[in-house]
C-alpha cells in the first residue's frame, strides 16, 4: 500500500490507526500481519447518498446557471477586437 501511494510504511500505519480509532476501518490480526477492512460506517460514508450532485431548485425556481468564465476572472473586463 505504501509503495502504491508513494508514502512511507509508517505513514500508512499512522493513517490506518486514525481510521481505526474513528471507526472507519476494522482490523484483525492474522499471525504477524494485521488486516484492515472498511467498516460498515466506512461503507456508508463511502457510498453515494443520492447519486451525482446536481443543482437543486429552490421554491420551485430553476437552479441558477453556473458562473461564467474560469475561476479568478471575476470583475475583469473582456477586450474584443
SULTA-V683994 format. One record per backbone hydrogen bond with DSSP energy under -0.5 kcal/mol. NH is the residue of the N-H (numbers start at 0). CO is the residue of the C=O. If there is no record, write none. Layout:
nh->NH co->CO
nh->NH co->CO
This chain:
nh->4 co->0
nh->5 co->1
nh->5 co->2
nh->6 co->1
nh->11 co->7
nh->12 co->8
nh->13 co->9
nh->14 co->10
nh->15 co->11
nh->16 co->12
nh->17 co->13
nh->18 co->14
nh->19 co->15
nh->20 co->16
nh->21 co->17
nh->22 co->19
nh->23 co->18
nh->24 co->18
nh->25 co->36
nh->27 co->34
nh->29 co->32
nh->32 co->29
nh->34 co->27
nh->34 co->32
nh->36 co->25
nh->38 co->23
nh->42 co->38
nh->43 co->39
nh->44 co->40
nh->45 co->41
nh->46 co->42
nh->49 co->50
nh->57 co->60
nh->60 co->57
nh->72 co->69
nh->75 co->72
